[in-house]
Amino acid sequence: MAKIGFVGFGEVNTPVDVIIKRCGIAAEELEKEGLELVKVFPVADDYEEVQVNNAIAELKKESFEALVLCVAGWIPAHAVIKISEHFRHLPVVLWGLCGWVEGDKLVTTADQAGTSGLRATLEDMGYTFKYVYNTVGLPSRAPKVASYCKAAIAAKNMRHARAGMAGYRDMNLYGTLYDGCSLKQVIGPEIETFEMLEMQQRYEKLDPNAVTDVVENRIKKWHFVSPAQEEGMRMAAGYYLAVKAIAEERGFKSISIKDVDGMKKLVGFPPAPIFMLLQEDGYLTVPENDSMGCVTLMLMQELTGQTPFYLEFYEFFEKTVLAGVPDYVPSQVVDGEVTVMPAAFGELNEGILNISKVKPGMVTMCRLLYKGGKYVMHMVYGKGIAPRKWNEYGWADPAPQLPSLEIELPDVDNFAQSVGCQHYIITYGDNRAIIRDFCAIRGISVVES
């Protein structure tokens, strides 16, 4: 598990037992938020700098992804900076504790004297940091500190994330492209392309018994509203096994496959069940060579621990947007059982279409964009509700209702005027704070609608 450095400060003339107690409580609050800490306290501004040097030595014994400077009382800035300078490459949280009330009297150790003397100093020295302060009479802001620390851990993990992509630039789309060098520099992931020929070659060499096992023990566990052809189920199982083998060998977390101009055009087989099986194994997926969709999926999983999923827009209404998918949703977000049906669209052969219901609830909808040579995160918080009755024109009768949500937004037109692509990534709950923290760490602009 990734760790966070925690140093607690208090001025040399403040009773040491008070500083120890207050820093201990603060550290325990962060641990309850799920963080593992490397703890060093108390640190005072002693003339010989014994505590400062001891803190540096103790911290250097461990590896951690961010540093919390917990100010439990007035502390001259030099005592803090002498420690933080050894770790200035890491994101930092400057956290000021606060006073307390005894009877009818406020008691303070001048915590914010310490932080107000430090905030501008960290800024002027070019630190990547967040300033958080507690307020007398209000709950501790430990969750805000923890959010930034978790974002720092996610930022570190994203440096080594890898996505796999079969083919490139499905349908010659523009919004799904990416710039490899800037992506590596700013965010970190590698997007590795593998040829559809490799997938096909592996498919042709599969053990028929392995394919049968997937069909019988996985695909047939889904709820079919009408029987599917055996050949289609075996194709789904076979291509899934081929892609999974590539993903395992190369350490992919997220996968995209050339869809319309790839699987559908060249093989005549919609890849929805392939994605479904991969999601069940823990891989994140999005169709149509959606590069930034892959990156946003990996990021949102790192930040939230959820299984994020993509939806695309069908209609903008006065107060809601209709967002659905013409193929699949992961089983983790299905409301009820995974429901599928054999279906044909236009000139395609029969495929296995996911028509499951999507769980309603409050959702964060976001997408990482590359605009004018810079990265931007567009996000909005809304309420996902069961959609009205609808269908996409072109499906063979009886036309299915696709997995979807109607999402109530604060201002649909405001969102629409900033929308960056047809695919947006969905997670449940209000995840805007930790997204903001990640973007602050990586220097990414945020647009909120």
Buried (B, 14 or more C-beta within 10 A) or exposed (E): EBBBBBBBBBBBEBEBEBBBEBBBEBBEBBBEBEBEBBBBBBBBBEEEBEBBBEBBEBBEEEEBBBBBBBBBBBBBBEBBBBBBEBBBEBBBBBBBBBBEEEEEEEEBBBBBBBBBBBBEBBEEEEBBBBBBBBEEEEEBBBBBBBBBBBBBBBBBBBEEBBBBBBBBBBBEBEBBBBEEEEBEEBBBBBBEBBEBEBBBEBBEEBEEEEBEEBBEEBBEEBEBBEEBEEEBBBBBBBBBBBBBBBBEEEEBBBBBBBBBBBBBBEBEBBBBBBBBBBBBEEBBBBBBBBBBBBBBBBBBBBBBEBBBBBBBBBEBEEEBBBBBBBBBBBBEBBBEEBBBBBBBBEEBBBBBBBBBBBBBEBBBBBBBBBEEEEBBBBBBBBBBEEBEEBEBEEBEEEBBBBBBBBBBBEEBEEBEEBBBBBBBBBBBEEBBBBBBBBBBBBEBEBBBB
